[in-house]
Amino acid sequence: MSKIIYDVIQRFEIENGVPRLISTNIQVIEGGEDLMSLAVSLLKQLGFYDKFEEKRTSQYIGYRLKNPRKGDKRYQLVLAQRKEGLCISIPQDILEPYLLTIKCYVDLEEEQVIDETLIARYWILPSKRDIFFNYMTEKVGPLPLFESYRLKMEYQTKGDIYRNSYDPTLFPIEIMGEFKADTLSDDQSSLIVNSDKLFPYAWQVSISSTEVLEEFLGHFAKILMEAQ
């Protein structure tokens, strides 16, 4: 059974050391489903607690190996409830092989070198692969480099693709128009992968759908357990 979560903000004033309630603001969190409880339940069903121990704080639930390698006490999985959804953090080395990364060549004229810059990272739901590429075609259009990527990679959902080309004898070809991370993400077929400020060794996704949560955790919880 799903639950409804509320944000409750109470304001008090203190007079002569005595607190007095002056206002209460109650707001239903978007989605109305307790994704945190669902995530914990899924992890238990998958046997995650056989290898990992849980630590709860006011900000997150973190999971460490019960028998870590010497010196490795990092969290392998972190769950953090936010108003917009459930944030899940996983070490970069675990996530990276499964991500589609979009980059761009840049010309550093002062240093006389060609470098590359990150535009966005995505995890594409295996069950929604075709939906993602249809959405990609609709939103991005027939850009030659994306078309080339689709033909050469046969719709692979991981690896690097570039927004422009690079010829050592020329400057990078300029791509007109701005490209934002959410251009290729419809929240149901892919997730934008961002850096985690609290845990710099990890990357983070934000999930607001029970279906997406089940597929993401089902995929990476098994990978984390098998990696140990």
Disulfide bonds with the S-S distance in Angstrom:
none
